[in-house]
């Protein structure tokens, strides 16, 4: 039974297919975009394993990966920001060493692109030599007896950031930062001191010291507020936001309070762009958890963001697209077909308008948000990758952060457009597949450069893993949609692609859905034993009661519900009948499905209750109620697959061997809807029941014609399974 594929698809509705990193992680100096590692998954542990498996050389400092932060700039020669960097104007040994260090780091950066997929020992050795040599150059500079304090502070900052980014020398990085902060305090380099604290917090977070990082953040926020250094209040609060967005519950009270604090400060200071972003990120946080009132609250966030849509300072294409994406996501959750099409057109029109916008780079992810100019010397060109001073004639300074590239937004739009068109009547399946194929093509062509040049090997590997995860979602969507059309050869190809790609560090919902798709494939091709084994996997278990399931992510729980529905369908086969287990599973489903916020889940649940055979049997009055509920929901959703199944169930349960016009109308409606669904198996079932209805009415010619059609459809469905099995 594959009607559940449509309920599954709505889950892939994040404006960013699930990169584990926050879309708003504030950059550290020079190298946009910035990612902050997520301590709640094993992605970086796997990255370490992939690199260390190649027998890394022992360097000084020892090189491994610890993707902590983007490193601050030493030289501005290759910086996208107008930062002067570390190189003094006079030519001396230190200047030469600093230049050499930057050359080594730059060359290593470029090499990381080709190494992301295949980290072999020789290339890794060369990469580590480049980084180690660059660090050695900076060490020599730091040992110089007559180093200007400002230059020393900048070199220590750069040295610490490279240690964080490229090595496991956490203690040495902490020591370098501590010395740098002390130096900044002694010489009143407030800008660099804040920047070093910023890096220090990210270092704590990367070590999974989340509580310590949050305590340090709160302390620095309070200090900045007392000193009225509002630029850094924004920077630290957005850093806090990025950490919350990577947590298990991004919409918890403290997370939303932090975003509201940003919005309140921005409102007081007339920093409109900051206000808009804070409102949209609050909506994104709510979307990631999807509680009962989330849609209303997200729409309120969007309305807040749109208050200033006509002001020049907030006409930022990246934010416009995020607002439209959130709006479409809400409509997809609400299943309002007309509204979905309207929101989709708005998104597509806006993304087309952005094509010629030169302010949005095709692959770079840096986003600059204007904020009221600061009169205090707390930012400088040396903090440009976090806070960037505006020109003398510019009324604004700028908060720099990593968002999404134009190409990335286009690819997300292709993915979303395919999801939205699933609700269109009549459905244009060819266009849906074309959109998803285009999204896959963009991901494959752009590779890890979809978000610009990576800043380290660890970053390159993380991007590669994230790209694979996005591609997995697209294969899952395609596979589930192919299954509804009994195109099993194509489903098998999607399953094979996923088997090759879904390996550690990929985890969570992508593993659940890829496993679920494999079960759907085996069930659809008649291998009920394998399908049943897959759906019984512990990852789909609903055991543990409401408390355990209440702590699961809504997406993960819904995949488990789908797998349980499939188990119940399989158990209708005599060889797999288990009355005790059937009742047990239905009892587990009842509290989770009766009032489920997703109408598609409720619809599938009612179809299951209407169809399953239990001991004792479900009363006919209850069966009628479940069929009626499923029919009404399916019509409201415009879901041709679910409506086809509901009509066929109604004919089978309520009009079997019944004489009369109503029985014939029911059979004809089921047959017509099955043809609209395009599923040859259901077309065969529907026309078989239509033939039986004609027969009991005494219409033998019509019965013979319907039976011939049913036989033809059954043969087609069987041939598709047989052809697939011969592949």
C-alpha positions as CSV (number, residue, x, y, z in Angstrom):
1,X,0.0,0.0,0.0
2,X,1.6,3.2,-1.1
3,X,-0.9,5.9,-0.4
4,X,1.3,7.0,2.5
5,X,4.0,8.4,0.2
6,X,2.1,11.7,-0.1
7,X,2.0,12.2,3.6
8,X,5.7,11.5,3.7
9,X,6.5,14.2,1.1
10,X,5.3,17.2,3.1
11,X,8.1,16.7,5.6
12,X,10.8,17.8,3.2
13,X,9.7,21.4,3.5
14,X,12.5,23.2,5.1
15,X,13.8,26.2,3.3
16,X,17.0,24.5,3.4
17,X,17.0,20.8,2.9
18,X,18.5,19.6,6.0
19,X,22.0,21.0,6.2
20,X,22.7,20.4,9.9
21,X,24.2,23.9,10.2
22,X,22.3,27.0,10.8
23,X,21.6,29.3,7.9
24,X,22.5,32.3,10.1
25,X,25.7,31.3,11.7
26,X,27.7,34.5,12.0
27,X,31.0,34.5,10.2
28,X,34.4,34.9,11.7
29,X,36.8,37.3,10.0
30,X,37.6,37.1,6.3
31,X,36.3,33.8,5.0
32,X,32.5,33.7,4.3
33,X,30.4,31.6,4.7
34,X,30.6,30.4,8.3
35,X,29.3,27.2,9.8
36,X,29.2,26.2,13.4
37,X,29.5,22.5,14.1
38,X,26.6,20.7,15.6
39,X,27.5,18.9,18.8
40,X,24.3,16.9,18.6
41,X,25.4,14.7,15.7
42,X,28.3,12.6,14.6
43,X,29.0,14.4,11.4
44,X,32.3,15.8,12.5
45,X,33.3,12.6,14.2
46,X,32.9,10.9,10.9
47,X,34.9,13.7,9.2
48,X,37.7,13.0,11.6
49,X,37.5,9.3,10.9
50,X,37.6,9.8,7.1
51,X,40.7,11.9,7.3
52,X,42.6,10.0,9.9
53,X,41.8,6.7,8.1
54,X,44.3,8.0,5.5
55,X,47.1,7.9,8.0
56,X,47.7,11.6,8.5
57,X,51.3,12.7,9.1
58,X,52.4,14.0,12.4
59,X,52.9,17.7,12.0
60,X,53.6,20.5,14.4
61,X,50.9,21.3,15.4
62,X,49.4,17.9,14.8
63,X,46.8,18.2,12.0
64,X,43.4,16.6,12.0
65,X,40.0,18.1,11.5
66,X,38.0,20.0,14.0
67,X,35.7,22.3,11.9
68,X,35.1,25.0,14.4
69,X,35.0,28.4,12.8
70,X,36.1,30.4,9.8
71,X,39.4,31.8,10.5
72,X,40.1,35.5,10.9
73,X,42.0,37.2,8.2
74,X,45.7,37.7,8.2
75,X,45.9,39.1,4.8
76,X,43.3,41.0,2.9
77,X,44.7,40.1,-0.5
78,X,42.1,37.4,-1.1
79,X,39.5,38.7,1.3
80,X,36.0,39.4,-0.1
81,X,35.8,42.2,2.5
82,X,37.8,45.4,2.4
83,X,40.0,44.3,5.2
84,X,43.6,45.5,5.4
85,X,44.7,42.3,7.1
86,X,47.9,41.8,9.0
87,X,50.5,42.8,6.5
88,X,52.3,46.0,7.6
89,X,53.3,48.6,5.0
90,X,57.0,48.2,5.5
91,X,58.7,45.2,4.0
92,X,60.3,43.2,6.7
93,X,60.8,39.6,7.7
94,X,57.5,39.4,9.6
95,X,55.6,40.8,6.6
96,X,57.1,38.1,4.4
97,X,56.3,35.3,6.8
98,X,52.7,36.5,7.2
99,X,52.3,36.6,3.4
100,X,53.8,33.2,3.1
101,X,51.5,31.8,5.7
102,X,48.5,33.2,3.8
103,X,49.7,31.6,0.6
104,X,50.0,28.3,2.3
105,X,46.5,28.5,3.8
106,X,45.1,29.7,0.5
107,X,46.6,26.8,-1.5
108,X,45.4,24.3,1.1
109,X,41.9,25.8,0.9
110,X,41.9,25.2,-2.9
111,X,43.1,21.7,-2.5
112,X,40.3,20.8,-0.1
113,X,37.7,20.9,-2.9
114,X,39.2,17.9,-4.8
115,X,39.8,16.0,-1.5
116,X,36.3,16.2,-0.1
117,X,35.2,13.0,-1.8
118,X,38.4,11.0,-1.6
119,X,40.9,11.7,1.2
120,X,43.9,9.7,0.2
121,X,47.1,9.5,2.2
122,X,49.4,11.3,-0.2
123,X,47.0,14.3,-0.8
124,X,46.3,14.5,2.9
125,X,50.0,14.6,3.7
126,X,50.5,17.5,1.3
127,X,47.5,19.3,2.6
128,X,48.7,19.0,6.2
129,X,52.2,20.1,5.2
130,X,50.7,23.3,3.8
131,X,48.7,24.1,6.9
132,X,51.6,23.1,9.3
133,X,54.0,25.3,7.3
134,X,51.7,28.2,7.4
135,X,51.2,27.8,11.2
136,X,55.0,27.6,11.6
137,X,55.4,30.9,9.8
138,X,53.0,32.5,12.2
139,X,54.8,31.0,15.2
140,X,58.0,32.6,14.0
141,X,56.3,35.9,13.8
142,X,54.9,35.6,17.3
143,X,58.4,34.8,18.6
144,X,59.7,38.1,17.2
145,X,61.1,40.4,20.0
146,X,59.8,43.7,18.6
147,X,56.3,43.0,17.4
148,X,53.8,45.9,17.4
149,X,50.9,45.1,19.9
150,X,48.2,45.5,17.3
151,X,49.9,43.2,14.8
152,X,50.7,40.6,17.5
153,X,47.0,40.6,18.5
154,X,46.0,40.0,14.9
155,X,48.5,37.3,14.4
156,X,47.4,35.5,17.6
157,X,43.8,35.7,16.4
158,X,44.7,34.2,13.1
159,X,46.9,31.5,14.6
160,X,44.2,30.5,17.1
161,X,41.5,30.3,14.4
162,X,43.7,28.1,12.2
163,X,44.3,25.8,15.2
164,X,40.5,25.6,15.8
165,X,39.8,25.0,12.2
166,X,42.5,22.6,11.1
167,X,43.7,20.8,14.2
168,X,42.7,19.1,17.4
169,X,45.0,21.3,19.5
170,X,42.2,22.8,21.5
171,X,44.3,23.7,24.5
172,X,46.8,25.5,22.3
173,X,44.0,27.4,20.6
174,X,42.6,28.3,24.0
175,X,46.0,29.5,25.1
176,X,46.5,31.6,22.0
177,X,43.1,33.2,22.5
178,X,43.7,33.8,26.2
179,X,47.0,35.5,25.5
180,X,45.3,37.5,22.7
181,X,42.5,38.7,24.9
182,X,44.9,39.8,27.6
183,X,46.9,41.7,25.0
184,X,43.8,43.4,23.7
185,X,42.7,44.4,27.2
186,X,46.1,45.8,28.0
187,X,46.1,47.9,24.8
188,X,42.4,48.6,24.6
189,X,41.8,46.8,21.3
190,X,38.1,46.4,22.1
191,X,37.2,45.3,18.5
192,X,39.7,42.4,18.5
193,X,38.8,41.5,22.1
194,X,35.2,41.0,21.1
195,X,36.1,39.1,18.0
196,X,38.3,36.7,20.1
197,X,35.5,36.2,22.6
198,X,33.3,35.3,19.6
199,X,35.8,32.7,18.4
200,X,36.3,31.4,22.0
201,X,32.5,30.7,22.3
202,X,32.4,28.8,19.1
203,X,35.4,26.8,20.2
204,X,33.4,25.8,23.4
205,X,30.4,24.9,21.3
206,X,32.5,22.7,19.0
207,X,33.7,20.7,22.0
208,X,30.0,20.0,23.0
209,X,30.4,22.3,26.0
210,X,27.0,23.8,25.1
211,X,26.2,25.0,28.6
212,X,29.5,26.7,29.1
213,X,29.2,28.3,25.7
214,X,25.7,29.6,26.6
215,X,26.9,31.0,29.9
216,X,29.8,32.8,28.2
217,X,27.5,34.2,25.6
218,X,25.0,35.5,28.2
219,X,27.9,37.2,30.0
220,X,29.3,38.9,26.9
221,X,25.8,40.0,25.9
222,X,25.3,41.6,29.3
223,X,28.6,43.3,29.1
224,X,28.0,44.6,25.6
225,X,24.5,45.9,26.7
226,X,26.0,47.7,29.7
227,X,28.6,49.4,27.5
228,X,26.0,50.1,24.8
229,X,28.0,48.2,22.2
230,X,24.9,47.2,20.4
231,X,26.7,45.9,17.3
232,X,28.2,43.1,19.4
233,X,24.9,42.5,21.2
234,X,23.5,41.6,17.7
235,X,26.5,39.5,16.9
236,X,26.4,37.5,20.1
237,X,22.7,37.0,20.0
238,X,22.7,35.8,16.5
239,X,25.5,33.4,17.4
240,X,23.2,32.2,20.2
241,X,20.4,31.8,17.7
242,X,22.5,29.6,15.5
243,X,23.3,27.3,18.4
244,X,19.6,27.1,19.3
245,X,18.7,26.3,15.7
246,X,21.0,23.3,15.9
247,X,19.5,22.0,19.1
248,X,16.8,19.3,19.5
249,X,14.2,21.9,20.3
250,X,14.9,25.2,18.4
251,X,11.6,26.7,19.4
252,X,12.1,26.3,23.2
253,X,11.2,29.3,25.3
254,X,14.8,30.6,25.7
255,X,15.5,30.3,22.0
256,X,12.4,32.4,21.1
257,X,13.1,34.9,23.9
258,X,16.6,35.5,22.4
259,X,15.1,36.2,19.0
260,X,12.5,38.5,20.5
261,X,15.3,40.4,22.3
262,X,17.0,40.9,18.9
263,X,13.7,42.1,17.4
264,X,13.1,44.5,20.3
265,X,16.5,46.0,20.2
266,X,16.3,46.3,16.4
267,X,12.9,48.0,16.7
268,X,14.3,50.5,19.2
269,X,17.3,51.3,17.0
270,X,15.4,51.3,13.7
271,X,17.6,48.5,12.4
272,X,14.8,47.2,10.1
273,X,16.8,44.5,8.4
274,X,17.8,43.0,11.7
275,X,14.1,43.1,12.8
276,X,13.0,41.3,9.7
277,X,15.6,38.6,10.0
278,X,14.9,38.0,13.7
279,X,11.2,37.6,12.8
280,X,11.8,35.2,10.0
281,X,14.2,33.1,12.1
282,X,11.6,32.8,14.8
283,X,9.2,31.5,12.1
284,X,11.9,29.0,10.9
285,X,12.5,27.8,14.5
286,X,8.7,27.2,14.9
287,X,8.6,25.4,11.5
288,X,11.4,23.0,12.6
289,X,9.3,21.7,15.5
290,X,5.7,22.1,14.2
291,X,3.5,22.1,17.3
292,X,-0.2,22.6,17.3
293,X,-0.2,26.4,17.1
294,X,3.0,26.7,15.0
295,X,1.3,27.7,11.7
296,X,-0.5,30.6,13.3
297,X,2.6,31.8,15.1
298,X,4.8,31.4,11.9
299,X,2.3,33.5,9.9
300,X,2.4,36.1,12.7
301,X,6.2,36.2,12.3
302,X,5.9,36.6,8.5
303,X,3.4,39.5,9.0
304,X,5.9,41.2,11.4
305,X,8.7,40.8,8.8
306,X,6.5,42.3,6.0
307,X,5.8,45.5,8.0
308,X,8.9,47.1,6.4
309,X,8.9,45.4,3.0
310,X,8.8,48.7,1.2
311,X,11.7,50.2,2.9
312,X,15.0,50.3,1.0
313,X,17.0,49.0,3.9
314,X,15.1,45.7,4.0
315,X,14.9,45.1,0.3
316,X,17.3,42.2,0.6
317,X,16.6,39.3,-1.9
318,X,17.8,36.6,0.5
319,X,15.3,37.7,3.1
320,X,12.5,38.1,0.5
321,X,12.9,34.5,-0.6
322,X,13.1,33.1,2.9
323,X,9.8,34.9,3.8
324,X,8.1,33.5,0.7
325,X,9.5,30.0,1.4
326,X,8.2,30.1,5.0
327,X,4.8,31.2,3.7
328,X,4.6,28.4,1.2
329,X,5.7,25.9,3.9
330,X,2.8,27.0,6.0
331,X,0.4,26.5,3.1
332,X,1.8,23.0,2.5
333,X,1.2,22.1,6.1
334,X,-2.4,23.5,5.9
335,X,-3.1,21.6,2.6
336,X,-5.0,24.5,1.1
337,X,-4.7,23.7,-2.6
338,X,-5.6,27.1,-4.0
339,X,-3.5,28.9,-1.5
340,X,-0.5,26.6,-2.3
341,X,-0.7,27.4,-6.0
342,X,-0.9,31.1,-5.2
343,X,2.1,31.0,-2.9
344,X,4.1,28.9,-5.3
345,X,3.6,31.5,-8.1
346,X,4.7,34.3,-5.8
347,X,7.8,32.4,-4.9
348,X,8.7,31.5,-8.5
349,X,8.1,35.1,-9.6
350,X,10.4,36.5,-6.9
351,X,13.1,33.9,-7.6
352,X,13.0,34.8,-11.3
353,X,13.2,38.5,-10.4
354,X,16.3,37.8,-8.4
355,X,18.1,36.3,-11.4
356,X,19.5,39.7,-12.5
357,X,20.1,41.0,-9.0
358,X,23.9,41.6,-8.8
359,X,23.8,42.0,-5.0
360,X,23.2,38.3,-4.6
361,X,26.2,36.2,-5.6
362,X,25.4,32.9,-7.4
363,X,27.6,30.8,-5.1
364,X,28.8,33.0,-2.3
365,X,26.7,33.0,0.9
366,X,27.7,36.2,2.6
367,X,24.8,38.4,3.7
368,X,25.3,42.0,4.9
369,X,22.6,43.5,7.1
370,X,22.7,47.3,7.5
371,X,22.7,48.6,11.1
372,X,22.9,52.1,12.4
373,X,26.4,53.4,12.4
374,X,28.4,53.1,15.7
375,X,30.2,56.0,17.2
376,X,32.4,53.8,19.4
377,X,35.5,52.1,18.3
378,X,34.3,48.6,18.8
379,X,34.4,47.4,15.2
380,X,37.0,47.9,12.5
381,X,38.2,46.4,9.3
382,X,39.8,43.6,11.3
383,X,36.3,42.5,12.4
384,X,34.8,42.7,8.9
385,X,33.7,39.1,8.7
386,X,31.5,39.6,11.7
387,X,30.9,43.4,11.9
388,X,31.9,45.6,9.0
389,X,32.3,49.3,9.3
390,X,30.5,51.3,6.5
391,X,32.2,53.9,4.4
392,X,32.5,57.5,5.7
393,X,29.5,58.6,3.6
394,X,27.5,55.5,4.4
395,X,25.0,55.8,7.3
396,X,25.2,52.2,8.1
397,X,27.6,49.6,9.4
398,X,27.0,46.0,8.5
399,X,26.5,42.7,10.3
400,X,28.0,39.9,8.2
401,X,26.7,36.4,8.3
402,X,26.4,33.3,6.2
403,X,23.0,32.7,4.6
404,X,22.3,31.0,1.3
405,X,23.7,31.5,-2.2
406,X,21.5,32.3,-5.1
407,X,22.1,28.9,-6.7
408,X,21.2,27.2,-3.4
409,X,18.0,29.2,-3.2
410,X,17.1,28.2,-6.8
411,X,17.7,24.5,-6.0
412,X,15.5,24.7,-2.9
413,X,12.8,26.4,-5.0
414,X,12.9,23.5,-7.5
415,X,12.5,21.1,-4.7
416,X,9.6,23.0,-3.1
417,X,7.9,23.6,-6.4
418,X,7.7,19.8,-7.0
419,X,6.2,19.3,-3.6
420,X,3.6,22.1,-4.2
421,X,2.6,20.7,-7.6
422,X,1.6,17.4,-6.0
423,X,-1.5,19.3,-4.9
424,X,-2.3,20.7,-8.3
425,X,-5.4,19.3,-10.1
426,X,-4.9,17.8,-12.6
427,X,-1.4,16.8,-11.5
428,X,1.4,17.4,-14.0
429,X,3.7,14.5,-13.0
430,X,6.1,15.2,-15.8
431,X,6.7,18.7,-14.6
432,X,7.2,17.5,-11.0
433,X,9.9,15.0,-12.0
434,X,11.5,17.6,-14.2
435,X,11.8,20.0,-11.3
436,X,13.3,17.4,-9.0
437,X,15.7,16.3,-11.8
438,X,16.8,19.9,-12.2
439,X,17.4,20.2,-8.5
440,X,19.5,17.0,-8.6
441,X,21.4,18.3,-11.6
442,X,22.3,21.5,-9.9
443,X,23.5,19.7,-6.8
444,X,25.7,17.4,-8.9
445,X,27.1,20.1,-11.1
446,X,27.9,22.6,-8.4
447,X,29.1,20.1,-5.9
448,X,30.5,21.5,-2.7
449,X,30.9,24.9,-4.4
450,X,27.2,25.4,-4.2
451,X,28.0,27.6,-1.2
452,X,31.3,29.0,-2.4
453,X,34.9,27.8,-1.8
454,X,35.3,25.8,1.5
455,X,37.6,27.2,4.0
456,X,39.2,23.9,5.1
457,X,39.2,20.2,4.4
458,X,36.8,19.6,7.3
459,X,34.4,22.2,5.9
460,X,34.7,20.6,2.4
461,X,33.8,17.2,3.8
462,X,30.9,18.6,5.8
463,X,29.6,20.3,2.7
464,X,29.9,17.1,0.7
465,X,27.9,15.2,3.4
466,X,25.3,17.9,3.4
467,X,25.0,17.8,-0.4
468,X,24.5,14.0,-0.3
469,X,21.8,14.4,2.3
470,X,19.9,16.9,0.1
471,X,20.3,14.5,-2.9
472,X,18.9,11.7,-0.7
473,X,15.8,13.7,0.0
474,X,15.3,14.2,-3.7
475,X,15.7,10.4,-4.4
476,X,13.3,9.7,-1.6
477,X,10.7,12.1,-3.1
478,X,11.1,10.6,-6.5
479,X,11.0,7.0,-5.3
480,X,7.8,7.5,-3.3
481,X,6.2,9.2,-6.3
482,X,7.3,6.5,-8.7
483,X,5.8,3.9,-6.3
484,X,2.3,5.5,-6.6
485,X,2.5,4.9,-10.4
486,X,3.8,1.3,-9.9
487,X,7.0,2.2,-11.8
488,X,9.1,-0.3,-9.8
489,X,12.2,-0.2,-11.9
490,X,12.6,3.5,-11.2
491,X,11.8,2.9,-7.5
492,X,14.5,0.2,-7.5
493,X,17.0,2.7,-8.9
494,X,16.2,5.3,-6.2
495,X,16.6,2.6,-3.5
496,X,19.9,1.6,-5.0
497,X,21.1,5.2,-5.1
498,X,20.1,5.7,-1.4
499,X,21.8,2.4,-0.4
500,X,25.1,3.8,-1.8
501,X,24.6,7.3,-0.2
502,X,22.9,6.8,3.2
503,X,25.9,5.9,5.3
504,X,27.3,7.6,8.4
505,X,27.4,10.5,9.1
506,X,24.0,10.8,7.5
507,X,21.4,10.0,10.2
508,X,18.0,10.8,11.4
509,X,15.0,11.3,9.2
510,X,16.9,10.6,5.9
511,X,17.8,7.2,7.2
512,X,14.2,6.6,8.2
513,X,12.7,7.6,4.9
514,X,15.3,5.7,2.8
515,X,14.5,2.6,4.8
516,X,10.8,3.2,4.5
517,X,11.1,3.5,0.7
518,X,13.0,0.2,0.6
519,X,10.1,-1.4,2.4
520,X,7.6,0.2,0.0
521,X,9.5,-1.2,-2.9
522,X,9.6,-4.8,-1.6
523,X,5.9,-4.6,-0.6
524,X,5.0,-3.2,-4.1
525,X,6.9,-5.9,-5.9
526,X,5.3,-8.7,-3.8
527,X,8.1,-9.5,-1.5
528,X,6.0,-9.2,1.6
529,X,8.5,-11.1,3.8
530,X,11.3,-8.6,3.2
531,X,8.9,-5.7,3.4
532,X,7.5,-6.9,6.7
533,X,11.0,-7.3,8.1
534,X,11.9,-3.8,7.1
535,X,8.8,-2.2,8.7
536,X,9.4,-4.2,11.9
537,X,12.8,-2.5,12.3
538,X,13.2,-0.9,15.7
539,X,13.7,2.5,14.2
540,X,10.0,2.5,13.3
541,X,8.9,1.3,16.7
542,X,6.0,3.1,18.5
543,X,6.8,1.3,21.8
544,X,7.6,3.3,24.8
545,X,4.3,5.2,25.2
546,X,3.4,8.8,24.6
547,X,6.3,10.2,26.6
548,X,8.9,8.6,24.4
549,X,7.0,9.5,21.2
550,X,6.4,13.0,22.5
551,X,10.2,13.5,22.6
552,X,10.7,12.4,19.0
553,X,10.9,14.9,16.2
554,X,7.5,15.2,14.4
555,X,9.0,14.0,11.1
556,X,10.6,10.9,12.7
557,X,7.3,10.0,14.4
558,X,5.4,10.4,11.2
559,X,7.7,8.0,9.3
560,X,7.1,5.5,12.0
561,X,3.4,5.9,11.7
562,X,3.6,5.3,8.0
563,X,5.7,2.2,8.5
564,X,3.1,0.9,11.0
565,X,0.3,1.5,8.5
566,X,2.2,-0.6,6.0
567,X,2.7,-3.4,8.5
568,X,-1.1,-3.5,9.1
569,X,-1.8,-3.7,5.4
570,X,0.7,-6.6,5.0
571,X,-0.9,-8.4,7.9
572,X,-4.2,-8.6,5.9
573,X,-2.5,-11.3,3.8
574,X,-3.5,-14.7,5.3
575,X,0.2,-15.8,5.6
576,X,0.9,-12.7,7.8
577,X,-2.3,-12.6,9.8
578,X,-1.7,-11.9,13.5
579,X,-4.9,-10.7,15.3
580,X,-3.2,-10.0,18.6
581,X,-0.4,-7.9,17.0
582,X,-3.0,-6.1,14.8
583,X,-5.0,-5.0,17.9
584,X,-1.7,-4.0,19.7
585,X,-0.6,-1.8,16.8
586,X,-4.0,-0.2,16.4
587,X,-3.9,0.6,20.1
588,X,-0.5,2.2,19.7
589,X,-1.7,4.3,16.7
590,X,-4.9,5.5,18.3
591,X,-3.5,8.3,20.6
592,X,-1.0,9.4,18.0
593,X,-3.3,9.6,15.0
594,X,-6.8,10.5,16.3
595,X,-5.9,14.2,16.7
596,X,-2.8,14.4,14.6
597,X,-2.2,17.9,13.2
598,X,-1.4,16.5,9.7
599,X,-4.7,15.7,7.9
600,X,-2.9,13.3,5.6
601,X,-1.8,11.1,8.5
602,X,-5.4,11.2,9.9
603,X,-6.7,10.2,6.4
604,X,-4.4,7.3,6.1
605,X,-5.2,6.2,9.6
606,X,-9.0,6.2,8.9
607,X,-8.3,4.2,5.7
608,X,-6.5,1.6,7.8
609,X,-9.3,1.3,10.3
610,X,-11.8,0.9,7.5
611,X,-9.8,-1.8,5.8
612,X,-8.2,-4.0,8.4
613,X,-9.8,-7.2,9.7
614,X,-9.7,-7.6,13.4
615,X,-10.8,-10.1,16.0
616,X,-13.3,-9.0,17.2
617,X,-14.2,-7.1,14.0
618,X,-14.7,-3.3,14.0
619,X,-18.4,-2.5,14.0
620,X,-19.9,-1.5,10.5
621,X,-21.0,1.8,11.9
622,X,-17.4,2.6,12.8
623,X,-16.2,1.4,9.4
624,X,-18.7,3.7,7.7
625,X,-17.6,6.6,9.8
626,X,-13.9,6.0,9.0
627,X,-14.6,5.8,5.2
628,X,-16.7,9.0,5.4
629,X,-13.9,10.8,7.2
630,X,-11.3,9.6,4.8
631,X,-13.4,10.6,1.8
632,X,-14.0,14.1,3.1
633,X,-10.3,14.6,4.0
634,X,-9.1,13.2,0.6
635,X,-11.4,15.6,-1.3
636,X,-10.3,18.5,0.9
637,X,-6.7,17.6,0.2
638,X,-7.2,17.1,-3.5
639,X,-5.1,13.9,-3.1
640,X,-6.1,11.7,-6.1
641,X,-4.2,8.6,-4.7
642,X,-5.9,8.7,-1.3
643,X,-9.3,9.5,-2.8
644,X,-9.0,6.5,-5.2
645,X,-8.2,4.2,-2.2
646,X,-11.1,5.6,-0.2
647,X,-13.6,5.2,-3.0
648,X,-12.5,1.6,-3.7
649,X,-12.7,0.8,0.0
650,X,-16.2,2.2,0.2
651,X,-17.3,0.1,-2.8
652,X,-15.7,-3.1,-1.3
653,X,-17.0,-2.6,2.3
654,X,-20.4,-1.1,1.7
655,X,-21.6,-2.2,-1.8
656,X,-20.2,-5.7,-2.3
657,X,-22.9,-7.9,-4.1
658,X,-25.5,-5.1,-3.6
659,X,-28.0,-4.4,-6.4
660,X,-29.0,-0.8,-7.1
661,X,-27.9,2.4,-8.7
662,X,-26.0,3.5,-5.7
663,X,-23.8,0.5,-5.8
664,X,-23.1,1.0,-9.5
665,X,-22.4,4.7,-9.0
666,X,-19.9,3.8,-6.2
667,X,-18.1,1.3,-8.4
668,X,-17.9,3.7,-11.4
669,X,-16.6,6.5,-9.2
670,X,-13.9,4.2,-7.8
671,X,-12.9,3.1,-11.3
672,X,-12.7,6.7,-12.6
673,X,-10.7,7.9,-9.7
674,X,-8.3,5.0,-10.0
675,X,-7.7,5.9,-13.6
676,X,-6.9,9.5,-12.5
677,X,-4.4,8.2,-10.0
678,X,-2.4,6.4,-12.7
679,X,-1.8,3.4,-10.5
680,X,-2.3,0.2,-12.6
681,X,-2.8,-2.0,-9.6
682,X,-5.6,0.1,-8.2
683,X,-7.1,0.4,-11.7
684,X,-7.2,-3.4,-11.9
685,X,-8.8,-3.7,-8.5
686,X,-11.4,-0.9,-9.3
687,X,-12.4,-2.4,-12.6
688,X,-12.6,-5.9,-11.1
689,X,-15.2,-4.6,-8.6
690,X,-17.0,-2.6,-11.4
691,X,-17.3,-5.9,-13.3
692,X,-18.8,-7.6,-10.3
693,X,-21.3,-4.7,-9.8
694,X,-22.3,-4.9,-13.5
695,X,-22.7,-8.7,-13.1
696,X,-25.1,-8.5,-10.1
697,X,-27.1,-5.9,-12.0
698,X,-27.4,-8.4,-14.9
699,X,-25.4,-6.2,-17.3
700,X,-23.2,-9.0,-18.7
701,X,-21.7,-7.1,-21.6
702,X,-20.6,-4.2,-19.4
703,X,-19.3,-6.7,-16.9
704,X,-17.3,-8.5,-19.5
705,X,-15.7,-5.3,-20.8
706,X,-14.9,-4.1,-17.3
707,X,-13.4,-7.5,-16.5
708,X,-11.2,-7.4,-19.6
709,X,-10.0,-3.9,-18.6
710,X,-9.2,-5.2,-15.1
711,X,-7.3,-8.1,-16.5
712,X,-5.3,-5.9,-18.8
713,X,-4.4,-3.5,-16.0
714,X,-3.4,-6.5,-13.8
715,X,-1.2,-7.8,-16.6
716,X,0.5,-4.4,-16.9
717,X,1.1,-4.2,-13.2
718,X,2.5,-7.8,-13.2
719,X,4.7,-7.0,-16.2
720,X,6.1,-4.0,-14.5
721,X,7.0,-6.1,-11.4
722,X,8.4,-8.9,-13.6
723,X,10.4,-6.5,-15.7
724,X,11.8,-4.9,-12.6
725,X,12.8,-8.2,-11.1
726,X,14.6,-9.1,-14.3
727,X,16.7,-6.0,-14.1
